[in-house]
Amino acid sequence: MLVKFLVTLIMVAGLLCTVSIKMPGTLLILLGIAIYGIFTGFSTFSTPIIVVLISISVAAELGGRMLRIYLTKDYSVSRVFSVNSSISHIGGVVATNALFGPLWGLIVWELLAGKTLLPRSNTIVKVLTRLAGVALIRIMCGIVMIILVHVYIFI
């Protein structure tokens, strides 16, 4: 029971990593499955389910990377700039609101830094939307993998 709990914890950590662009979450889920197999002697594993889990992982990792590159290649801003600028602008608004209050904080932030985001905001939103779509596909692959493990391997 403890092994199943720890392996499930590893798989949930892998599921959270699927949201990130650079972290191979489905591979972490496969690592959890392998650890469970080592502890149980691979007694509940079947070849078809292993092939399906590896296929889903490869499709999520390689397919996700290729899809992310394909969907965002024609935009003038990079994926990294889109993510970093959005996060830093939200953080800046929160910080100036804390320092100057809601109204003056927003005014100060817009006068100082908002002018760098607004000219590119449409492009940034398009890139972020496409990146979120790819992350959704990867997290769905991770959820399917965890469900398959709990139904077919954790017997």
N, CA, C and O atoms as a GROMACS GRO file, in nm:
protein
  620
    1MET      N    1   0.082  -0.119   0.000
    1MET     CA    2   0.000   0.000   0.000
    1MET      C    3   0.087   0.126   0.000
    1MET      O    4   0.057   0.223  -0.069
    2LEU      N    5   0.196   0.124   0.078
    2LEU     CA    6   0.287   0.238   0.085
    2LEU      C    7   0.355   0.260  -0.050
    2LEU      O    8   0.375   0.374  -0.092
    3VAL      N    9   0.390   0.151  -0.117
    3VAL     CA   10   0.455   0.162  -0.248
    3VAL      C   11   0.359   0.226  -0.348
    3VAL      O   12   0.400   0.312  -0.425
    4LYS      N   13   0.234   0.185  -0.347
    4LYS     CA   14   0.135   0.244  -0.438
    4LYS      C   15   0.119   0.393  -0.411
    4LYS      O   16   0.107   0.473  -0.503
    5PHE      N   17   0.118   0.429  -0.283
    5PHE     CA   18   0.104   0.570  -0.247
    5PHE      C   19   0.223   0.651  -0.298
    5PHE      O   20   0.205   0.757  -0.358
    6LEU      N   21   0.343   0.602  -0.273
    6LEU     CA   22   0.463   0.675  -0.317
    6LEU      C   23   0.471   0.683  -0.469
    6LEU      O   24   0.509   0.787  -0.524
    7VAL      N   25   0.436   0.576  -0.537
    7VAL     CA   26   0.437   0.577  -0.684
    7VAL      C   27   0.331   0.673  -0.736
    7VAL      O   28   0.356   0.745  -0.832
    8THR      N   29   0.215   0.675  -0.674
    8THR     CA   30   0.111   0.770  -0.714
    8THR      C   31   0.158   0.913  -0.691
    8THR      O   32   0.128   1.001  -0.772
    9LEU      N   33   0.229   0.936  -0.583
    9LEU     CA   34   0.285   1.069  -0.556
    9LEU      C   35   0.385   1.110  -0.665
    9LEU      O   36   0.384   1.224  -0.709
   10ILE      N   37   0.468   1.017  -0.706
   10ILE     CA   38   0.563   1.045  -0.815
   10ILE      C   39   0.488   1.075  -0.945
   10ILE      O   40   0.524   1.167  -1.018
   11MET      N   41   0.382   0.999  -0.972
   11MET     CA   42   0.306   1.020  -1.095
   11MET      C   43   0.232   1.154  -1.092
   11MET      O   44   0.221   1.220  -1.196
   12VAL      N   45   0.183   1.195  -0.977
   12VAL     CA   46   0.116   1.326  -0.966
   12VAL      C   47   0.218   1.438  -0.986
   12VAL      O   48   0.187   1.540  -1.048
   13ALA      N   49   0.339   1.420  -0.932
   13ALA     CA   50   0.446   1.518  -0.957
   13ALA      C   51   0.475   1.526  -1.107
   13ALA      O   52   0.496   1.634  -1.161
   14GLY      N   53   0.478   1.410  -1.173
   14GLY     CA   54   0.496   1.408  -1.318
   14GLY      C   55   0.383   1.478  -1.390
   14GLY      O   56   0.405   1.547  -1.490
   15LEU      N   57   0.261   1.460  -1.341
   15LEU     CA   58   0.146   1.526  -1.402
   15LEU      C   59   0.158   1.677  -1.390
   15LEU      O   60   0.126   1.749  -1.485
   16LEU      N   61   0.204   1.726  -1.277
   16LEU     CA   62   0.226   1.870  -1.261
   16LEU      C   63   0.337   1.919  -1.353
   16LEU      O   64   0.332   2.032  -1.401
   17CYS      N   65   0.436   1.835  -1.378
   17CYS     CA   66   0.546   1.875  -1.467
   17CYS      C   67   0.502   1.881  -1.613
   17CYS      O   68   0.568   1.947  -1.694
   18THR      N   69   0.393   1.815  -1.650
   18THR     CA   70   0.348   1.821  -1.789
   18THR      C   71   0.301   1.960  -1.828
   18THR      O   72   0.297   1.993  -1.946
   19VAL      N   73   0.266   2.041  -1.729
   19VAL     CA   74   0.221   2.176  -1.758
   19VAL      C   75   0.340   2.263  -1.802
   19VAL      O   76   0.324   2.355  -1.882
   20SER      N   77   0.458   2.233  -1.749
   20SER     CA   78   0.577   2.310  -1.781
   20SER      C   79   0.625   2.279  -1.923
   20SER      O   80   0.608   2.168  -1.973
   21ILE      N   81   0.686   2.379  -1.984
   21ILE     CA   82   0.736   2.363  -2.120
   21ILE      C   83   0.858   2.273  -2.124
   21ILE      O   84   0.874   2.193  -2.216
   22LYS      N   85   0.944   2.284  -2.026
   22LYS     CA   86   1.074   2.217  -2.032
   22LYS      C   87   1.085   2.089  -1.952
   22LYS      O   88   1.185   2.019  -1.964
   23MET      N   89   0.986   2.056  -1.872
   23MET     CA   90   0.998   1.939  -1.786
   23MET      C   91   0.923   1.820  -1.846
   23MET      O   92   0.806   1.832  -1.881
   24PRO      N   93   0.990   1.706  -1.858
   24PRO     CA   94   0.927   1.587  -1.917
   24PRO      C   95   0.839   1.513  -1.816
   24PRO      O   96   0.883   1.414  -1.757
   25GLY      N   97   0.720   1.558  -1.797
   25GLY     CA   98   0.632   1.502  -1.695
   25GLY      C   99   0.591   1.360  -1.720
   25GLY      O  100   0.584   1.280  -1.627
   26THR      N  101   0.562   1.325  -1.846
   26THR     CA  102   0.518   1.188  -1.873
   26THR      C  103   0.632   1.089  -1.853
   26THR      O  104   0.608   0.973  -1.822
   27LEU      N  105   0.755   1.134  -1.871
   27LEU     CA  106   0.868   1.046  -1.842
   27LEU      C  107   0.881   1.021  -1.692
   27LEU      O  108   0.923   0.913  -1.650
   28LEU      N  109   0.846   1.120  -1.612
   28LEU     CA  110   0.845   1.102  -1.468
   28LEU      C  111   0.734   1.004  -1.427
   28LEU      O  112   0.751   0.926  -1.333
   29ILE      N  113   0.624   1.009  -1.496
   29ILE     CA  114   0.516   0.912  -1.471
   29ILE      C  115   0.566   0.771  -1.505
   29ILE      O  116   0.540   0.676  -1.430
   30LEU      N  117   0.638   0.757  -1.616
   30LEU     CA  118   0.695   0.627  -1.652
   30LEU      C  119   0.796   0.580  -1.547
   30LEU      O  120   0.805   0.461  -1.518
   31LEU      N  121   0.872   0.672  -1.491
   31LEU     CA  122   0.967   0.638  -1.386
   31LEU      C  123   0.893   0.582  -1.265
   31LEU      O  124   0.936   0.483  -1.206
   32GLY      N  125   0.783   0.644  -1.228
   32GLY     CA  126   0.702   0.592  -1.117
   32GLY      C  127   0.651   0.452  -1.145
   32GLY      O  128   0.649   0.367  -1.056
   33ILE      N  129   0.610   0.429  -1.269
   33ILE     CA  130   0.561   0.296  -1.307
   33ILE      C  131   0.675   0.195  -1.298
   33ILE      O  132   0.654   0.083  -1.251
   34ALA      N  133   0.794   0.233  -1.342
   34ALA     CA  134   0.909   0.142  -1.335
   34ALA      C  135   0.945   0.111  -1.191
   34ALA      O  136   0.979  -0.003  -1.158
   35ILE      N  137   0.939   0.210  -1.104
   35ILE     CA  138   0.968   0.187  -0.962
   35ILE      C  139   0.867   0.088  -0.903
   35ILE      O  140   0.905   0.000  -0.826
   36TYR      N  141   0.741   0.104  -0.938
   36TYR     CA  142   0.640   0.010  -0.892
   36TYR      C  143   0.670  -0.130  -0.944
   36TYR      O  144   0.656  -0.228  -0.871
   37GLY      N  145   0.710  -0.139  -1.069
   37GLY     CA  146   0.744  -0.270  -1.126
   37GLY      C  147   0.861  -0.335  -1.055
   37GLY      O  148   0.862  -0.457  -1.034
   38ILE      N  149   0.961  -0.256  -1.020
   38ILE     CA  150   1.078  -0.310  -0.949
   38ILE      C  151   1.036  -0.366  -0.812
   38ILE      O  152   1.083  -0.473  -0.772
   39PHE      N  153   0.949  -0.293  -0.742
   39PHE     CA  154   0.906  -0.340  -0.610
   39PHE      C  155   0.814  -0.462  -0.616
   39PHE      O  156   0.812  -0.543  -0.524
   40THR      N  157   0.739  -0.476  -0.723
   40THR     CA  158   0.645  -0.587  -0.732
   40THR      C  159   0.692  -0.699  -0.824
   40THR      O  160   0.622  -0.798  -0.842
   41GLY      N  161   0.808  -0.682  -0.881
   41GLY     CA  162   0.858  -0.785  -0.972
   41GLY      C  163   0.786  -0.787  -1.106
   41GLY      O  164   0.785  -0.890  -1.174
   42PHE      N  165   0.726  -0.678  -1.143
   42PHE     CA  166   0.652  -0.665  -1.270
   42PHE      C  167   0.544  -0.771  -1.285
   42PHE      O  168   0.514  -0.815  -1.396
   43SER      N  169   0.485  -0.813  -1.172
   43SER     CA  170   0.388  -0.922  -1.176
   43SER      C  171   0.254  -0.883  -1.238
   43SER      O  172   0.188  -0.968  -1.298
   44THR      N  173   0.213  -0.758  -1.227
   44THR     CA  174   0.084  -0.717  -1.281
   44THR      C  175   0.096  -0.646  -1.416
   44THR      O  176  -0.004  -0.595  -1.468
   45PHE      N  177   0.216  -0.641  -1.472
   45PHE     CA  178   0.238  -0.571  -1.597
   45PHE      C  179   0.208  -0.663  -1.715
   45PHE      O  180   0.236  -0.783  -1.711
   46SER      N  181   0.150  -0.606  -1.819
   46SER     CA  182   0.130  -0.679  -1.943
   46SER      C  183   0.194  -0.600  -2.057
   46SER      O  184   0.204  -0.478  -2.051
   47THR      N  185   0.237  -0.669  -2.157
   47THR     CA  186   0.306  -0.605  -2.268
   47THR      C  187   0.221  -0.499  -2.337
   47THR      O  188   0.271  -0.390  -2.366
   48PRO      N  189   0.093  -0.526  -2.366
   48PRO     CA  190   0.014  -0.423  -2.434
   48PRO      C  191   0.001  -0.293  -2.355
   48PRO      O  192   0.007  -0.184  -2.412
   49ILE      N  193  -0.017  -0.303  -2.224
   49ILE     CA  194  -0.034  -0.180  -2.147
   49ILE      C  195   0.097  -0.103  -2.138
   49ILE      O  196   0.096   0.020  -2.138
   50ILE      N  197   0.209  -0.173  -2.132
   50ILE     CA  198   0.339  -0.106  -2.131
   50ILE      C  199   0.362  -0.034  -2.264
   50ILE      O  200   0.410   0.079  -2.265
   51VAL      N  201   0.328  -0.099  -2.374
   51VAL     CA  202   0.343  -0.036  -2.507
   51VAL      C  203   0.255   0.088  -2.518
   51VAL      O  204   0.298   0.190  -2.570
   52VAL      N  205   0.133   0.079  -2.468
   52VAL     CA  206   0.042   0.194  -2.473
   52VAL      C  207   0.096   0.309  -2.389
   52VAL      O  208   0.094   0.423  -2.433
   53LEU      N  209   0.145   0.280  -2.269
   53LEU     CA  210   0.197   0.386  -2.181
   53LEU      C  211   0.321   0.452  -2.241
   53LEU      O  212   0.334   0.575  -2.235
   54ILE      N  213   0.411   0.373  -2.298
   54ILE     CA  214   0.530   0.430  -2.361
   54ILE      C  215   0.491   0.512  -2.484
   54ILE      O  216   0.547   0.618  -2.508
   55SER      N  217   0.396   0.463  -2.560
   55SER     CA  218   0.350   0.537  -2.680
   55SER      C  219   0.287   0.672  -2.641
   55SER      O  220   0.314   0.773  -2.705
   56ILE      N  221   0.206   0.672  -2.538
   56ILE     CA  222   0.146   0.797  -2.493
   56ILE      C  223   0.254   0.894  -2.447
   56ILE      O  224   0.248   1.013  -2.476
   57SER      N  225   0.353   0.843  -2.374
   57SER     CA  226   0.460   0.928  -2.325
   57SER      C  227   0.541   0.988  -2.440
   57SER      O  228   0.571   1.108  -2.439
   58VAL      N  229   0.577   0.907  -2.537
   58VAL     CA  230   0.654   0.956  -2.652
   58VAL      C  231   0.571   1.057  -2.731
   58VAL      O  232   0.622   1.161  -2.773
   59ALA      N  233   0.443   1.027  -2.751
   59ALA     CA  234   0.356   1.120  -2.824
   59ALA      C  235   0.344   1.253  -2.750
   59ALA      O  236   0.345   1.359  -2.812
   60ALA      N  237   0.331   1.248  -2.618
   60ALA     CA  238   0.317   1.372  -2.541
   60ALA      C  239   0.444   1.454  -2.543
   60ALA      O  240   0.439   1.576  -2.559
   61GLU      N  241   0.558   1.389  -2.526
   61GLU     CA  242   0.685   1.463  -2.518
   61GLU      C  243   0.731   1.512  -2.655
   61GLU      O  244   0.750   1.632  -2.674
   62LEU      N  245   0.748   1.422  -2.748
   62LEU     CA  246   0.797   1.463  -2.880
   62LEU      C  247   0.690   1.540  -2.958
   62LEU      O  248   0.719   1.643  -3.019
   63GLY      N  249   0.568   1.490  -2.954
   63GLY     CA  250   0.460   1.558  -3.024
   63GLY      C  251   0.432   1.695  -2.966
   63GLY      O  252   0.406   1.790  -3.040
   64GLY      N  253   0.439   1.706  -2.834
   64GLY     CA  254   0.418   1.836  -2.770
   64GLY      C  255   0.523   1.937  -2.809
   64GLY      O  256   0.492   2.053  -2.834
   65ARG      N  257   0.648   1.893  -2.815
   65ARG     CA  258   0.757   1.985  -2.854
   65ARG      C  259   0.742   2.028  -3.000
   65ARG      O  260   0.755   2.146  -3.032
   66MET      N  261   0.715   1.931  -3.088
   66MET     CA  262   0.700   1.966  -3.230
   66MET      C  263   0.578   2.054  -3.252
   66MET      O  264   0.584   2.149  -3.331
   67LEU      N  265   0.469   2.025  -3.185
   67LEU     CA  266   0.347   2.106  -3.200
   67LEU      C  267   0.369   2.247  -3.147
   67LEU      O  268   0.324   2.344  -3.207
   68ARG      N  269   0.438   2.259  -3.035
   68ARG     CA  270   0.467   2.391  -2.978
   68ARG      C  271   0.552   2.475  -3.073
   68ARG      O  272   0.525   2.593  -3.093
   69ILE      N  273   0.652   2.414  -3.132
   69ILE     CA  274   0.737   2.485  -3.229
   69ILE      C  275   0.656   2.523  -3.352
   69ILE      O  276   0.666   2.636  -3.401
   70TYR      N  277   0.577   2.430  -3.403
   70TYR     CA  278   0.498   2.456  -3.524
   70TYR      C  279   0.395   2.566  -3.502
   70TYR      O  280   0.378   2.652  -3.589
   71LEU      N  281   0.327   2.565  -3.390
   71LEU     CA  282   0.220   2.662  -3.366
   71LEU      C  283   0.270   2.803  -3.339
   71LEU      O  284   0.195   2.899  -3.358
   72THR      N  285   0.394   2.817  -3.295
   72THR     CA  286   0.443   2.950  -3.256
   72THR      C  287   0.556   3.001  -3.345
   72THR      O  288   0.618   3.102  -3.311
   73LYS      N  289   0.583   2.935  -3.456
   73LYS     CA  290   0.700   2.975  -3.537
   73LYS      C  291   0.677   3.102  -3.618
   73LYS      O  292   0.775   3.169  -3.652
   74ASP      N  293   0.557   3.138  -3.652
   74ASP     CA  294   0.531   3.251  -3.740
   74ASP      C  295   0.507   3.383  -3.666
   74ASP      O  296   0.462   3.480  -3.728
   75TYR      N  297   0.535   3.388  -3.538
   75TYR     CA  298   0.510   3.510  -3.462
   75TYR      C  299   0.641   3.584  -3.436
   75TYR      O  300   0.747   3.524  -3.425
   76SER      N  301   0.630   3.716  -3.427
   76SER     CA  302   0.749   3.800  -3.413
   76SER      C  303   0.807   3.797  -3.271
   76SER      O  304   0.920   3.842  -3.251
   77VAL      N  305   0.733   3.745  -3.175
   77VAL     CA  306   0.785   3.733  -3.038
   77VAL      C  307   0.808   3.586  -3.008
   77VAL      O  308   0.736   3.499  -3.056
   78SER      N  309   0.908   3.560  -2.926
   78SER     CA  310   0.940   3.421  -2.893
   78SER      C  311   0.848   3.369  -2.784
   78SER      O  312   0.778   3.446  -2.717
   79ARG      N  313   0.849   3.238  -2.766
   79ARG     CA  314   0.771   3.175  -2.660
   79ARG      C  315   0.819   3.222  -2.524
   79ARG      O  316   0.739   3.252  -2.435
   80VAL      N  317   0.951   3.228  -2.507
   80VAL     CA  318   1.009   3.270  -2.378
   80VAL      C  319   0.971   3.413  -2.347
   80VAL      O  320   0.934   3.443  -2.233
   81PHE      N  321   0.979   3.504  -2.445
   81PHE     CA  322   0.941   3.643  -2.423
   81PHE      C  323   0.794   3.653  -2.384
   81PHE      O  324   0.758   3.730  -2.295
   82SER      N  325   0.709   3.576  -2.450
   82SER     CA  326   0.566   3.582  -2.421
   82SER      C  327   0.537   3.543  -2.277
   82SER      O  328   0.460   3.610  -2.208
   83VAL      N  329   0.596   3.434  -2.233
   83VAL     CA  330   0.571   3.387  -2.096
   83VAL      C  331   0.634   3.483  -1.995
   83VAL      O  332   0.569   3.523  -1.899
   84ASN      N  333   0.760   3.519  -2.017
   84ASN     CA  334   0.830   3.604  -1.920
   84ASN      C  335   0.769   3.743  -1.911
   84ASN      O  336   0.756   3.797  -1.801
   85SER      N  337   0.732   3.801  -2.024
   85SER     CA  338   0.676   3.936  -2.018
   85SER      C  339   0.540   3.936  -1.947
   85SER      O  340   0.510   4.029  -1.872
   86SER      N  341   0.460   3.836  -1.971
   86SER     CA  342   0.330   3.831  -1.904
   86SER      C  343   0.345   3.815  -1.754
   86SER      O  344   0.278   3.884  -1.677
   87ILE      N  345   0.434   3.726  -1.713
   87ILE     CA  346   0.455   3.703  -1.570
   87ILE      C  347   0.514   3.826  -1.504
   87ILE      O  348   0.472   3.865  -1.395
   88SER      N  349   0.612   3.888  -1.569
   88SER     CA  350   0.675   4.005  -1.508
   88SER      C  351   0.581   4.125  -1.502
   88SER      O  352   0.587   4.203  -1.408
   89HIS      N  353   0.495   4.140  -1.600
   89HIS     CA  354   0.398   4.251  -1.596
   89HIS      C  355   0.295   4.230  -1.486
   89HIS      O  356   0.257   4.325  -1.418
   90ILE      N  357   0.248   4.108  -1.469
   90ILE     CA  358   0.153   4.081  -1.360
   90ILE      C  359   0.220   4.106  -1.226
   90ILE      O  360   0.161   4.167  -1.136
   91GLY      N  361   0.345   4.058  -1.211
   91GLY     CA  362   0.420   4.083  -1.087
   91GLY      C  363   0.443   4.230  -1.062
   91GLY      O  364   0.435   4.277  -0.949
   92GLY      N  365   0.472   4.304  -1.169
   92GLY     CA  366   0.494   4.448  -1.155
   92GLY      C  367   0.369   4.522  -1.113
   92GLY      O  368   0.375   4.613  -1.030
   93VAL      N  369   0.256   4.484  -1.168
   93VAL     CA  370   0.130   4.548  -1.129
   93VAL      C  371   0.100   4.519  -0.983
   93VAL      O  372   0.057   4.608  -0.909
   94VAL      N  373   0.121   4.396  -0.941
   94VAL     CA  374   0.096   4.360  -0.801
   94VAL      C  375   0.190   4.440  -0.709
   94VAL      O  376   0.148   4.490  -0.605
   95ALA      N  377   0.318   4.450  -0.748
   95ALA     CA  378   0.415   4.522  -0.664
   95ALA      C  379   0.382   4.671  -0.655
   95ALA      O  380   0.386   4.728  -0.546
   96THR      N  381   0.350   4.734  -0.767
   96THR     CA  382   0.318   4.878  -0.761
   96THR      C  383   0.186   4.902  -0.689
   96THR      O  384   0.169   5.004  -0.623
   97ASN      N  385   0.093   4.808  -0.700
   97ASN     CA  386  -0.032   4.822  -0.623
   97ASN      C  387  -0.003   4.814  -0.474
   97ASN      O  388  -0.065   4.885  -0.395
   98ALA      N  389   0.090   4.728  -0.436
   98ALA     CA  390   0.125   4.717  -0.294
   98ALA      C  391   0.196   4.843  -0.245
   98ALA      O  392   0.178   4.884  -0.131
   99LEU      N  393   0.275   4.903  -0.331
   99LEU     CA  394   0.351   5.022  -0.290
   99LEU      C  395   0.269   5.150  -0.294
   99LEU      O  396   0.278   5.233  -0.204
  100PHE      N  397   0.188   5.166  -0.399
  100PHE     CA  398   0.118   5.293  -0.420
  100PHE      C  399  -0.034   5.285  -0.407
  100PHE      O  400  -0.101   5.388  -0.414
  101GLY      N  401  -0.088   5.168  -0.388
  101GLY     CA  402  -0.232   5.153  -0.383
  101GLY      C  403  -0.285   5.111  -0.520
  101GLY      O  404  -0.212   5.119  -0.619
  102PRO      N  405  -0.409   5.068  -0.526
  102PRO     CA  406  -0.460   5.013  -0.652
  102PRO      C  407  -0.463   5.111  -0.768
  102PRO      O  408  -0.419   5.078  -0.878
  103LEU      N  409  -0.514   5.229  -0.748
  103LEU     CA  410  -0.527   5.324  -0.857
  103LEU      C  411  -0.392   5.380  -0.901
  103LEU      O  412  -0.357   5.374  -1.018
  104TRP      N  413  -0.317   5.434  -0.806
  104TRP     CA  414  -0.187   5.493  -0.840
  104TRP      C  415  -0.087   5.387  -0.884
  104TRP      O  416  -0.002   5.414  -0.968
  105GLY      N  417  -0.096   5.267  -0.828
  105GLY     CA  418  -0.006   5.159  -0.869
  105GLY      C  419  -0.025   5.122  -1.014
  105GLY      O  420   0.072   5.102  -1.087
  106LEU      N  421  -0.151   5.112  -1.055
  106LEU     CA  422  -0.180   5.080  -1.195
  106LEU      C  423  -0.135   5.192  -1.288
  106LEU      O  424  -0.079   5.167  -1.394
  107ILE      N  425  -0.159   5.316  -1.248
  107ILE     CA  426  -0.117   5.431  -1.330
  107ILE      C  427   0.035   5.435  -1.344
  107ILE      O  428   0.087   5.454  -1.454
  108VAL      N  429   0.106   5.419  -1.233
  108VAL     CA  430   0.253   5.421  -1.238
  108VAL      C  431   0.305   5.308  -1.324
  108VAL      O  432   0.395   5.328  -1.406
  109TRP      N  433   0.250   5.189  -1.306
  109TRP     CA  434   0.298   5.076  -1.386
  109TRP      C  435   0.272   5.097  -1.535
  109TRP      O  436   0.359   5.069  -1.617
  110GLU      N  437   0.157   5.144  -1.569
  110GLU     CA  438   0.126   5.167  -1.711
  110GLU      C  439   0.216   5.274  -1.772
  110GLU      O  440   0.258   5.263  -1.887
  111LEU      N  441   0.245   5.379  -1.695
  111LEU     CA  442   0.334   5.484  -1.747
  111LEU      C  443   0.477   5.435  -1.763
  111LEU      O  444   0.546   5.476  -1.857
  112LEU      N  445   0.522   5.350  -1.672
  112LEU     CA  446   0.661   5.305  -1.676
  112LEU      C  447   0.684   5.183  -1.766
  112LEU      O  448   0.777   5.181  -1.846
  113ALA      N  449   0.599   5.082  -1.753
  113ALA     CA  450   0.628   4.956  -1.822
  113ALA      C  451   0.518   4.906  -1.914
  113ALA      O  452   0.544   4.825  -2.002
  114GLY      N  453   0.397   4.954  -1.896
  114GLY     CA  454   0.287   4.905  -1.977
  114GLY      C  455   0.304   4.930  -2.125
  114GLY      O  456   0.251   4.855  -2.207
  115LYS      N  457   0.376   5.034  -2.161
  115LYS     CA  458   0.395   5.067  -2.302
  115LYS      C  459   0.478   4.963  -2.377
  115LYS      O  460   0.474   4.958  -2.500
  116THR      N  461   0.552   4.880  -2.304
  116THR     CA  462   0.629   4.774  -2.373
  116THR      C  463   0.542   4.653  -2.402
  116THR      O  464   0.570   4.579  -2.496
  117LEU      N  465   0.438   4.632  -2.324
  117LEU     CA  466   0.352   4.515  -2.344
  117LEU      C  467   0.239   4.542  -2.442
  117LEU      O  468   0.207   4.456  -2.523
  118LEU      N  469   0.180   4.659  -2.437
  118LEU     CA  470   0.061   4.686  -2.518
  118LEU      C  471   0.081   4.674  -2.669
  118LEU      O  472  -0.007   4.620  -2.736
  119PRO      N  473   0.191   4.721  -2.726
  119PRO     CA  474   0.205   4.707  -2.871
  119PRO      C  475   0.211   4.561  -2.918
  119PRO      O  476   0.177   4.531  -3.033
  120ARG      N  477   0.253   4.472  -2.832
  120ARG     CA  478   0.266   4.332  -2.870
  120ARG      C  479   0.164   4.243  -2.801
  120ARG      O  480   0.174   4.120  -2.811
  121SER      N  481   0.069   4.299  -2.734
  121SER     CA  482  -0.021   4.219  -2.651
  121SER      C  483  -0.102   4.118  -2.733
  121SER      O  484  -0.123   4.006  -2.687
  122ASN      N  485  -0.148   4.155  -2.851
  122ASN     CA  486  -0.224   4.060  -2.933
  122ASN      C  487  -0.140   3.939  -2.971
  122ASN      O  488  -0.186   3.826  -2.965
  123THR      N  489  -0.015   3.964  -3.011
  123THR     CA  490   0.073   3.855  -3.048
  123THR      C  491   0.107   3.768  -2.927
  123THR      O  492   0.109   3.645  -2.937
  124ILE      N  493   0.132   3.832  -2.815
  124ILE     CA  494   0.165   3.757  -2.693
  124ILE      C  495   0.048   3.670  -2.650
  124ILE      O  496   0.068   3.555  -2.611
  125VAL      N  497  -0.072   3.722  -2.657
  125VAL     CA  498  -0.190   3.643  -2.620
  125VAL      C  499  -0.206   3.523  -2.714
  125VAL      O  500  -0.240   3.414  -2.669
  126LYS      N  501  -0.182   3.541  -2.842
  126LYS     CA  502  -0.192   3.430  -2.937
  126LYS      C  503  -0.089   3.322  -2.906
  126LYS      O  504  -0.121   3.203  -2.907
  127VAL      N  505   0.034   3.363  -2.878
  127VAL     CA  506   0.139   3.265  -2.846
  127VAL      C  507   0.106   3.193  -2.716
  127VAL      O  508   0.117   3.070  -2.708
  128LEU      N  509   0.064   3.267  -2.614
  128LEU     CA  510   0.029   3.205  -2.486
  128LEU      C  511  -0.089   3.110  -2.498
  128LEU      O  512  -0.092   3.006  -2.434
  129THR      N  513  -0.186   3.145  -2.580
  129THR     CA  514  -0.302   3.057  -2.602
  129THR      C  515  -0.259   2.926  -2.666
  129THR      O  516  -0.306   2.819  -2.628
  130ARG      N  517  -0.171   2.933  -2.763
  130ARG     CA  518  -0.123   2.812  -2.828
  130ARG      C  519  -0.038   2.727  -2.734
  130ARG      O  520  -0.046   2.604  -2.735
  131LEU      N  521   0.045   2.793  -2.653
  131LEU     CA  522   0.124   2.719  -2.554
  131LEU      C  523   0.034   2.651  -2.451
  131LEU      O  524   0.060   2.539  -2.409
  132ALA      N  525  -0.072   2.719  -2.410
  132ALA     CA  526  -0.167   2.660  -2.316
  132ALA      C  527  -0.238   2.541  -2.377
  132ALA      O  528  -0.266   2.443  -2.307
  133GLY      N  529  -0.269   2.548  -2.505
  133GLY     CA  530  -0.332   2.434  -2.573
  133GLY      C  531  -0.241   2.312  -2.575
  133GLY      O  532  -0.287   2.200  -2.553
  134VAL      N  533  -0.113   2.333  -2.602
  134VAL     CA  534  -0.018   2.222  -2.602
  134VAL      C  535  -0.004   2.166  -2.460
  134VAL      O  536   0.003   2.044  -2.443
  135ALA      N  537   0.000   2.254  -2.359
  135ALA     CA  538   0.009   2.207  -2.221
  135ALA      C  539  -0.115   2.126  -2.183
  135ALA      O  540  -0.104   2.028  -2.110
  136LEU      N  541  -0.230   2.166  -2.232
  136LEU     CA  542  -0.353   2.091  -2.206
  136LEU      C  543  -0.346   1.951  -2.267
  136LEU      O  544  -0.388   1.854  -2.204
  137ILE      N  545  -0.294   1.940  -2.387
  137ILE     CA  546  -0.278   1.809  -2.450
  137ILE      C  547  -0.184   1.722  -2.368
  137ILE      O  548  -0.211   1.604  -2.346
  138ARG      N  549  -0.072   1.780  -2.322
  138ARG     CA  550   0.025   1.702  -2.244
  138ARG      C  551  -0.034   1.658  -2.110
  138ARG      O  552  -0.011   1.545  -2.066
  139ILE      N  553  -0.109   1.746  -2.044
  139ILE     CA  554  -0.166   1.707  -1.915
  139ILE      C  555  -0.275   1.601  -1.934
  139ILE      O  556  -0.291   1.515  -1.848
  140MET      N  557  -0.348   1.606  -2.043
  140MET     CA  558  -0.448   1.503  -2.070
  140MET      C  559  -0.380   1.367  -2.093
  140MET      O  560  -0.430   1.264  -2.049
  141CYS      N  561  -0.265   1.367  -2.163
  141CYS     CA  562  -0.189   1.243  -2.181
  141CYS      C  563  -0.145   1.189  -2.045
  141CYS      O  564  -0.153   1.068  -2.022
  142GLY      N  565  -0.099   1.276  -1.957
  142GLY     CA  566  -0.058   1.233  -1.824
  142GLY      C  567  -0.173   1.176  -1.743
  142GLY      O  568  -0.156   1.076  -1.673
  143ILE      N  569  -0.289   1.239  -1.752
  143ILE     CA  570  -0.407   1.189  -1.680
  143ILE      C  571  -0.447   1.051  -1.731
  143ILE      O  572  -0.478   0.962  -1.652
  144VAL      N  573  -0.445   1.033  -1.863
  144VAL     CA  574  -0.479   0.903  -1.922
  144VAL      C  575  -0.379   0.797  -1.874
  144VAL      O  576  -0.418   0.685  -1.842
  145MET      N  577  -0.251   0.833  -1.870
  145MET     CA  578  -0.150   0.738  -1.824
  145MET      C  579  -0.176   0.696  -1.678
  145MET      O  580  -0.168   0.577  -1.645
  146ILE      N  581  -0.205   0.791  -1.592
  146ILE     CA  582  -0.229   0.760  -1.452
  146ILE      C  583  -0.354   0.674  -1.435
  146ILE      O  584  -0.355   0.582  -1.354
  147ILE      N  585  -0.457   0.704  -1.511
  147ILE     CA  586  -0.580   0.623  -1.503
  147ILE      C  587  -0.551   0.481  -1.549
  147ILE      O  588  -0.596   0.385  -1.485
  148LEU      N  589  -0.477   0.465  -1.658
  148LEU     CA  590  -0.443   0.331  -1.706
  148LEU      C  591  -0.362   0.253  -1.602
  148LEU      O  592  -0.383   0.133  -1.584
  149VAL      N  593  -0.270   0.319  -1.537
  149VAL     CA  594  -0.190   0.253  -1.434
  149VAL      C  595  -0.279   0.208  -1.318
  149VAL      O  596  -0.266   0.095  -1.270
  150HIS      N  597  -0.368   0.295  -1.275
  150HIS     CA  598  -0.454   0.258  -1.162
  150HIS      C  599  -0.555   0.151  -1.198
  150HIS      O  600  -0.596   0.074  -1.111
  151VAL      N  601  -0.597   0.143  -1.322
  151VAL     CA  602  -0.695   0.041  -1.361
  151VAL      C  603  -0.628  -0.093  -1.394
  151VAL      O  604  -0.678  -0.198  -1.356
  152TYR      N  605  -0.516  -0.088  -1.467
  152TYR     CA  606  -0.459  -0.212  -1.519
  152TYR      C  607  -0.334  -0.263  -1.447
  152TYR      O  608  -0.302  -0.382  -1.456
  153ILE      N  609  -0.263  -0.178  -1.376
  153ILE     CA  610  -0.140  -0.223  -1.311
  153ILE      C  611  -0.156  -0.231  -1.159
  153ILE      O  612  -0.107  -0.326  -1.098
  154PHE      N  613  -0.223  -0.135  -1.097
  154PHE     CA  614  -0.246  -0.141  -0.952
  154PHE      C  615  -0.365  -0.231  -0.922
  154PHE      O  616  -0.473  -0.183  -0.889
  155ILE      N  617  -0.345  -0.358  -0.932
  155ILE     CA  618  -0.456  -0.453  -0.910
  155ILE      C  619  -0.452  -0.505  -0.769
  155ILE      O  620  -0.537  -0.586  -0.731
   0.00000   0.00000   0.00000
